[in-house]
Amino acid sequence: MSGTLPRATQVLPKGGWVERTAKHVVTLDFDDRFRRRRRYVAEGGFAFLLDLEEAIPLRDGDGLLLEAGGVILVRAAPEPLVEVRAPTPERLMRLAWHLGNRHLPTEIQAERLLIRDDHVIVAMLQGLGAELKRVDAPFNPEGGAYSEHNRQPGHHHHHHGDDDHHHH
């Protein structure tokens, strides 16, 4: 059956194409925006096959180029998250450091951090004086030095186990 589906084989980064030219829109949560090959159904019932060489995280506003022509606009679906705030920018930076030290996917904004709900992490953040609130929002976590989130074409990352990290 997948042989009959239109194939999306290339990602057009947000800002590198004109969104209004999109023929279809697909709205996905973060997990569904980080796949290599999968069948999706866009708004209006348009089914297609995402078929990339490797899994890369799709961002809100990216386009998926169809082999036969045309572009599908990717939208980030709201999902249940925890908003992390602090009384001062310095405190917020410290909270971000603690999340990063645990390699937790985190979206960093000027006034807040967004993470997935994890009762252990929430308890840790409460102990550190964070102001927490449950929210529904699109999740676009930062890519890190050891993640695929910031890949550039032709740029190769070498993955190491935690024992290869250098903590000072």
Secondary structure, 3 states (H helix, E strand, C coil): CHHHCCEEEEEECCCCCCHHHCCEEEEECCHHHCCCEEEEECHHHCEEEEECCCCCCCCCCCEEEECCCCEEEEEECEEEEEEEECCCHHHHHHHHHHHHHCCCCEEECCCCEEEECCHHHHHHHHHCCCEEEEEEEECCCCCCCCCCCCCCCCCCCCCCCHHHCCCC
